[in-house]
Every structure is written in C-alpha cells, then in structure tokens.
Amino acid sequence: MASTDAVVRSRRFVAGSAGGGLLLLLSGCAGGGPSTLDPAGFGARRVEGFWWLLFWISVVVFVEVMALLVWALVFRRRPDRRVNRSEPTRFVVVAGAGLPIVVLLTVYGIGLRDLAALSTPEVPPAVTVEVTGHKWWWEVRYAGVDGATANEIQIPVGEPVLVRLRTVDVLHSFWVPQLMPKTDLIAGKVRETWLHAERPGEYRGQCAEYCGLQHAHMAFLVVARPRAEFDAWLARLGAPARTPDSDAERRGQQAFLGSACVACHTVRGTAATGTVGPDLSTVGARWSLGAGAVSNDGGHLGGWIANSQTVKPGNAMPPQPVDAAALPDLIAYLQSLR
C-alpha cells in the first residue's frame, strides 16, 4: 500500500513539473514589444538562429531529465528489479560527461562563428552615424552633415550603417532587438556597431543598461527608408529649419527666440544655438517626446514645455514660464519644424 502511494505521489510530481515547465514556455510567447525573434536585419537573424539552437538543446535536455525522473521514481522503485552495478557508471560517463562536452563544444564553436560575423559587415558601410548617450536621451549626428536630431536614427534599407557610440555621463547600452545585439557605451571610449535593415520599417531601440531614474524612458527609433528617401531626409537634416508660414507660427517663433529655450536648444538658421538639450530643428516630425516618454502631439508638447518634470521626472529641463496666451502659438511653431 505504501509503495502504491509513493508511486502516485511520484507521478503527480512529474505531472506537476511538466505542467509548470509548459506554462513557463508559453509565458515567453507573449507579444507586445520588439523582439530578436522577429528579425529584420542580418545581425538579429544571427542572434535568432543561435537562440533557437539553445532553445531546442534545452528542450531535449528537459525531456531527457523528465524521462529519467519518471524512470527513477516509477520503474526503478519496483522491488523485483535487479540493478547491474556497472550501469550507473557507464551512464554517468556517457550522459553526464561525454554528451555535455560535445554539446558545449558545438555551441561554443557556433557562437564564435556568429561573433565573427557580427563584428564587421561584409560590405564597408557608406553611412556613419554618431550617437551620443545622455541622461536620458540620444543625440544623433551624421558624419559630414551639419545638423543633428534626437532619439531617431534614419538609415537606408539594404545597406550596412556604421554607428559610433559615446556617452557623456553614465554607462548606457545601445540595443535594437530586431536589427542588432546590444553594444555598451563606456565613458571615455568610442564603441562601434553597425545596423542593417532588410526591409523598410520602424524598429524601436532601447537603452539596455540601467542608467538612473528614467532608464525606461530612454528609447529611440530606427527608421529604414529606400536610399532615395534617405538621401532626401539627410539633405533636409543639414539645411536650415523650416521658415514659419502662418501668423501663429511666426508669433510662436518670436516667443521661442525670446525665451530661455535658446540657451539650451538649437533651431538651425535662427539665433537659437544652445547645445545642452536636443536640436529642435525637426522636432515636429519626431515619433515621441522625451525619448519615448509620451507621444508627440499638441497636448503633450504643451505639457512638456510648461513643466516637463510632470511628464518625465528627473530630466534636465526645468519648468518654463511661458505665457498662457503665447503657448498655442509656440506649440504651432514647434510642430511646424519638420
């Protein structure tokens, strides 16, 4: 009777372990964000292949362990079973040492192959992007272009793009899951990585190294365009900012140039030449405010101007004493900068 109870408990334990493992596997299938398992570039495709290799190895190991557990708890407990004393020794040598060594050496070799492939693109990059990490936003410049943007990187489709990475404060990490593994930004050093997008689209990136209060709101967007569209965008980046068309935009420009904003921000072609905060010459076309903190619309922009601390606490921009009557014009002017 005791033996029967032990077998029942053993079977329940095995079933519970298998069910728990299945739930853990299914929990990893939840969507909702950019994933290396949805690759859109050469680098991420390499990482995806290596991930699936490790996944299926782990599945085989899990199934093997569960099978051995069932065998040990259910069948080997039978009192009438005779055990050959040499069986455990052979099993430990083969399954406990031989097979793991073969698997580890194979995985190590494949990992070295992928690292070599990820270190340098097959074709020399024709475009160089210089990205500087700040608390908590990304400054983006292009080699040979007199202009800058923030939290958005435009690249041509189908071409490798060299990315030079710096930080002016703490450690950050540059990661675009659908395009390339992460690269850490180290103070005092220039790190390099490269991006390659196989198809047009928008690919979200994120700082992957904890860097303080607003680490979660240090996102950026990589926009892959056909080469002709990219060249046109790059030409606009180096040109003076758009001239106001309407009376509201002109009043907004005067309000901007007469405020403390010019001490921290640049709008190309105007008297605003500050370098503390992001260049605002194309702020109206950006995908978000505050590096992914909120969407870039009139309501959020007004709140950001008046007191960005209520939107992204801890950022470097203090509240601005903007007259309520001038705020709609200032919003209209900034939204026109594209």
C-alpha positions in Angstrom: 0.0 0.0 0.0 2.8 2.4 0.9 4.6 1.5 -2.3 1.4 2.4 -4.3 1.1 5.7 -2.5 4.7 6.6 -3.3 4.1 5.8 -7.0 1.0 8.0 -7.1 2.9 10.9 -5.4 5.8 10.4 -7.8 3.5 10.6 -10.9 1.8 13.7 -9.5 5.2 15.3 -9.0 6.3 14.5 -12.6 3.0 15.8 -14.0 3.2 19.0 -12.0 6.8 19.6 -13.1 6.0 19.1 -16.7 2.9 21.4 -16.5 5.0 24.1 -14.8 7.6 23.9 -17.5 5.0 24.1 -20.2 3.5 27.2 -18.6 6.9 28.9 -18.4 7.5 28.1 -22.1 4.1 29.6 -23.0 4.7 32.7 -20.9 7.6 33.5 -23.1 5.4 33.6 -26.2 3.5 36.8 -25.1 4.0 39.6 -27.6 3.9 43.4 -27.2 7.3 44.7 -28.0 10.3 44.4 -30.4 11.8 41.0 -30.3 15.0 39.4 -31.6 12.7 36.5 -32.6 11.2 38.9 -35.2 14.4 39.8 -37.0 14.6 42.4 -39.8 18.4 42.5 -40.3 21.5 40.4 -40.6 22.6 40.8 -37.0 19.3 39.9 -35.4 18.9 37.0 -37.8 22.2 35.6 -36.5 21.1 36.0 -32.9 17.7 34.4 -33.7 19.4 31.3 -35.1 21.6 30.9 -32.1 18.6 31.4 -29.8 16.7 28.7 -31.4 19.7 26.4 -31.3 19.9 26.9 -27.5 16.2 26.6 -27.1 16.0 23.2 -28.8 19.0 21.9 -26.9 17.2 22.9 -23.7 14.0 21.2 -24.8 15.9 18.0 -25.5 17.7 18.2 -22.1 14.4 18.9 -20.3 12.6 15.9 -22.0 15.6 13.7 -21.1 15.6 14.8 -17.5 11.8 14.3 -17.2 12.1 10.8 -18.7 14.9 9.8 -16.4 12.9 11.2 -13.4 9.9 9.0 -14.4 12.2 6.0 -14.8 13.8 6.6 -11.4 10.6 7.3 -9.5 8.3 4.9 -11.1 10.1 1.9 -12.6 13.3 1.7 -10.7 11.5 1.7 -7.4 10.0 -1.8 -8.1 11.2 -4.2 -5.5 11.6 -7.0 -8.0 14.0 -5.1 -10.2 17.7 -6.1 -10.2 20.2 -3.4 -11.0 23.5 -4.0 -12.7 26.1 -2.2 -10.7 28.1 -1.2 -13.8 25.0 0.6 -15.4 25.3 3.8 -13.3 29.0 4.3 -14.0 28.5 4.0 -17.8 25.5 6.2 -17.7 27.4 9.0 -15.7 30.4 8.8 -18.1 28.3 9.0 -21.3 25.3 11.2 -20.3 27.0 13.2 -17.6 30.3 14.0 -19.2 30.6 12.9 -22.8 27.4 14.3 -24.3 27.6 17.7 -22.4 31.2 18.1 -23.6 30.1 17.5 -27.2 27.2 19.9 -26.9 29.2 22.7 -25.2 32.0 22.5 -27.8 29.5 22.6 -30.6 27.7 25.6 -29.1 31.0 27.4 -28.4 32.1 26.9 -32.0 28.9 28.2 -33.4 29.0 31.2 -31.0 32.5 32.1 -32.2 31.4 31.9 -35.8 28.4 34.2 -35.1 30.6 36.7 -33.2 33.0 36.9 -36.1 30.1 37.5 -38.5 28.6 40.3 -36.3 31.9 42.1 -35.8 32.2 43.5 -39.3 29.7 43.8 -42.2 30.6 42.1 -45.4 30.3 45.4 -47.3 32.0 48.6 -46.0 29.4 51.0 -44.6 28.7 54.1 -46.8 26.9 55.9 -43.9 28.3 56.7 -40.5 26.1 57.7 -37.6 27.4 59.2 -34.4 25.2 58.5 -31.4 25.8 60.1 -28.0 24.0 58.9 -24.9 22.8 61.4 -22.4 20.6 61.1 -19.3 18.0 60.3 -20.7 18.0 60.8 -24.5 20.1 60.1 -27.6 21.8 62.7 -29.7 22.2 61.6 -33.3 24.6 63.1 -35.9 25.7 62.0 -39.3 29.3 62.3 -40.5 29.8 65.1 -42.9 26.4 66.7 -42.2 26.0 69.9 -40.2 22.8 69.0 -38.3 21.5 66.8 -35.6 18.4 65.1 -34.4 17.4 63.2 -31.3 16.0 59.8 -30.4 15.6 58.8 -34.1 18.1 57.2 -36.5 17.3 57.1 -40.2 19.1 54.5 -42.3 19.0 53.3 -45.9 17.4 49.9 -46.5 19.7 47.1 -47.5 22.9 48.8 -46.6 25.1 48.4 -43.5 25.4 51.6 -41.5 28.3 52.2 -39.1 27.3 53.5 -35.7 29.8 55.2 -33.4 28.7 55.3 -29.8 29.7 57.7 -27.0 28.4 58.6 -23.6 28.8 62.0 -21.9 27.7 60.8 -18.4 26.9 57.3 -17.1 27.0 54.0 -18.8 24.3 53.3 -21.4 23.7 50.4 -23.8 22.5 50.7 -27.4 20.1 47.9 -28.4 17.8 47.4 -31.4 16.4 43.9 -30.9 15.1 43.5 -34.5 18.4 44.6 -36.0 21.5 44.0 -33.9 22.6 42.8 -30.4 23.3 45.5 -27.8 26.6 47.4 -27.5 27.6 49.1 -24.3 28.5 52.8 -24.2 31.6 53.2 -21.9 32.7 56.6 -20.6 35.9 57.9 -22.3 35.7 55.3 -25.2 34.2 55.3 -28.6 32.4 52.0 -29.3 31.3 50.8 -32.7 28.5 48.7 -34.0 26.5 48.6 -37.3 22.9 48.3 -38.4 21.5 46.6 -41.4 17.7 46.5 -42.2 16.4 44.1 -44.8 13.1 45.9 -45.3 11.7 49.4 -44.8 10.1 50.0 -41.4 10.4 51.4 -37.9 12.4 49.5 -35.4 12.3 50.5 -31.7 15.6 50.6 -29.8 16.2 51.0 -26.1 18.9 51.7 -23.6 19.7 48.2 -22.1 22.0 49.3 -19.2 20.3 50.7 -16.1 21.3 54.4 -16.1 19.1 56.0 -13.5 15.6 57.2 -12.7 14.3 57.5 -16.4 16.2 54.5 -17.8 12.9 53.0 -19.0 12.2 56.3 -21.0 15.4 56.2 -22.9 14.1 54.8 -26.2 14.8 55.6 -29.8 13.5 54.7 -33.2 15.4 53.4 -36.2 13.6 54.3 -39.4 14.7 52.3 -42.5 13.9 54.0 -45.8 14.7 53.4 -49.5 18.0 55.1 -50.4 16.4 58.0 -52.4 14.2 58.9 -49.4 17.1 58.6 -47.0 19.2 60.9 -49.1 16.4 63.5 -49.2 15.9 63.3 -45.5 19.7 63.7 -44.9 19.8 66.8 -47.1 16.9 68.3 -45.0 18.8 67.5 -41.8 21.7 69.7 -42.8 19.5 72.6 -44.1 18.1 75.5 -42.0 14.9 74.8 -40.2 11.6 75.5 -41.9 10.5 79.1 -42.1 7.2 79.9 -40.4 4.2 80.2 -42.8 1.3 81.3 -40.7 0.9 84.3 -38.3 0.6 81.8 -35.4 3.9 80.1 -36.3 5.6 83.5 -36.7 4.4 84.6 -33.3 5.4 81.2 -31.9 8.9 81.6 -33.3 9.3 85.1 -31.7 8.1 83.6 -28.4 10.6 80.8 -28.7 13.5 83.1 -29.6 12.6 85.4 -26.7 12.5 82.6 -24.1 15.2 80.8 -22.2 14.9 77.9 -24.7 17.6 79.3 -26.9 20.2 78.8 -24.1 19.7 75.0 -24.3 18.4 74.2 -27.8 19.3 74.8 -31.4 17.0 75.6 -34.3 19.2 75.9 -37.4 19.0 79.2 -39.2 17.9 81.1 -36.1 19.6 82.7 -33.1 18.9 79.6 -31.1 22.3 77.8 -30.9 22.2 76.0 -27.5 23.8 72.6 -27.2 22.7 71.4 -23.8 19.4 69.8 -25.0 18.3 68.2 -28.2 18.4 70.1 -31.5 14.7 71.1 -32.2 15.1 71.8 -36.0 12.9 68.8 -36.8 11.1 68.3 -33.5 7.6 68.4 -35.2 8.4 65.2 -37.1 9.7 63.1 -34.3 8.0 60.0 -33.1 7.8 60.9 -29.5 8.7 63.4 -26.8 11.2 62.7 -24.0 12.8 59.6 -25.8 9.6 57.6 -25.8 8.0 59.1 -22.6 4.9 60.4 -24.4 3.5 60.8 -28.0 4.4 63.9 -29.9 1.1 65.8 -30.2 0.0 69.2 -29.2 -1.3 68.4 -25.8 1.7 66.5 -24.7 4.0 69.1 -26.2 2.3 71.9 -24.3 2.6 70.0 -21.1 6.3 69.3 -21.8 7.0 73.0 -22.4 5.2 74.2 -19.3 6.7 71.6 -16.9 8.4 68.5 -18.3 9.0 67.3 -14.8 5.4 66.2 -14.6 5.9 64.1 -17.8 9.4 62.8 -17.2 10.6 63.4 -13.6 14.3 64.0 -13.2 15.1 65.1 -16.7 17.4 68.2 -17.2 14.7 70.6 -18.5 13.3 72.9 -15.8 9.7 74.3 -15.9 9.3 77.1 -18.4 7.5 80.4 -17.5 5.6 80.6 -20.8 2.7 83.0 -21.0 -0.6 81.0 -21.4 -1.7 83.2 -24.3 1.6 82.5 -26.2 1.6 78.8 -25.6 -0.7 77.8 -28.5 1.5 79.8 -30.9 4.7 78.3 -29.5 3.2 74.8 -30.0 2.2 75.6 -33.6 5.7 76.8 -34.4 7.4 73.7 -32.9 5.0 71.4 -34.6 5.8 73.1 -37.9 9.5 72.2 -37.6 9.8 69.1 -39.8 
